[in-house]
Amino acid sequence: MSKQDKIKRTNVRQISFADFASRVYPNFRKTPFHEAYYRILEHFARGNIRKLMVSVPPQHGKSLGSSVLMPAYMLGLNPDLKIAISSYNQSLASRFNRRVQRILDLETYSAIFPDTAIKPLSGRSEYVRTSSQADIVGHRGEIIAVGREGSLTGNEVDIFILDDLYKDAMEANSPIIRENCWEWYTSVVRTRLHNDSQELIVFTRWHEEDLMGKLLEKERSVRLTEWSQIATLNPSHWLVVNFEALKEGAATEIDPRREGEALWPQRHSATLLREKRSLDAHWFDCMFQGRPSQKDGLLYGNRFATYTTIPCDILRKGNYTDTADLGDDHLCSVCYDVGTDGTVYVTDIVYSREPMEVTEKLVADMLARNLTRIAFVESNNGGRGFARAVGALCDIVHIEWFHQSGNKEARILSNSATVIQKIRMPADWAMRWPEFNNHLLTYRRMFRMNRWHDAADVLTGIVEREVIETASKKIRKFGCL
């Protein structure tokens, strides 16, 4: 290579992936999320990451970065690379390939990467250019598109990009399709790789046993939270990044958002995302939060919204109590305020396996402390006697005992979305009531897998009384909500 060529190649390598994206897609406005995402992809493009998994919510620019811009960028850095792009079918993989080719045809691209070009659109050439394959003129590099379970016989691959190997929930929930996908990955994808090959798996998650899930179970991985991790990463380990649509948990260097903030608020606001979550919390957690589970996975998970001060006026102060069904069950008594915004704010809890002579006093003291005006007590399993005893200890509270005849499993499962949507916990609830917190956050959709139902049962009873029943009364009275 001549000195002039070396200078040219050095200049080529100086352009960042984010700057490259801005040059070839000038109308695309990157957010802080895209800047972080593209910085990670650049580390991959420059060989600092060998095995990368990224989960991104739908419609957040996932594929544009990983499966369109990045292949074009990597071929500019090294026109000898053999890149394979795969998706759930050949048609989508070919579409990615065509979009990469359109970038390589741009004059802007040629100005940035003059050494990288594909077969001209007109005229004969020895180089291949179709929707499924394009060769780099004068180099060994090529782009290959292959659908899931497609063949790659005879093709050595330097960079393998797997983008959404499941079309939808129906496919992801099919054990047969998941198994076929795994067999294709192990028998085709892995057999095309060599010592220096790189893998990028970028998904919207659907199922905990999808390809990402199986690889995370079988191979070593590291969650990316700080940029310094990349420099010390073991090349045989997967680097895993999950961009949540709504931020949960503490801020990190990679994702410094505050809790509850949207990933791309200009396109998908926090309000819009919360509306989507209220429709089906399970699928929202899979697709938008990157936290997949089977339908018999966690029912609530860590999805309860919290408050520090109640942001509205209080309509009424209530309590719902369920006495222990069995000898080692918990008495669960929850005090709450119903706000003018229709939200139920939990204010105090007694969650105890102490005998009734102890819990009667604990509950009575709590009712008085919270200035509760009405308490609903399930009369099942000694609840009527408990209600009378608490009423005698705290006569300022109206005690209303009732028999709960509804099926517990059906009630809890069918009202879970309403519980998450309408109930708010104090910000420090995990410290104040750790056992209650743990039993709720580990409560599973498969009813028989749960040892204790007390916490879930009481929250269900609260929304039945304060949300569903109240709404039904309004409909009967006014004909609408």
FENDAMO-V26827 format. One record per helix or strand of 2 or more residues. SS is the DSSP state (alpha for helix, beta for strand). FROM is the first residue (numbers start at 1). LEN is the number of residues. Records with the same first field share a line. If there is no record, write none. Layout:
BEGIN
SS: FROM-LEN + FROM-LEN
END
This chain:
BEGIN
alpha: 3-12 + 17-8 + 32-14 + 62-16 + 90-15 + 107-6 + 169-4 + 175-18 + 211-8 + 227-6 + 270-10 + 281-7 + 356-14 + 380-14 + 408-7 + 416-7 + 429-4 + 434-8 + 447-3 + 454-25
beta: 51-6 + 82-6 + 133-4 + 142-6 + 157-7 + 193-11 + 221-3 + 238-6 + 305-3 + 314-9 + 331-9 + 344-9 + 374-5 + 398-5 + 423-4
END
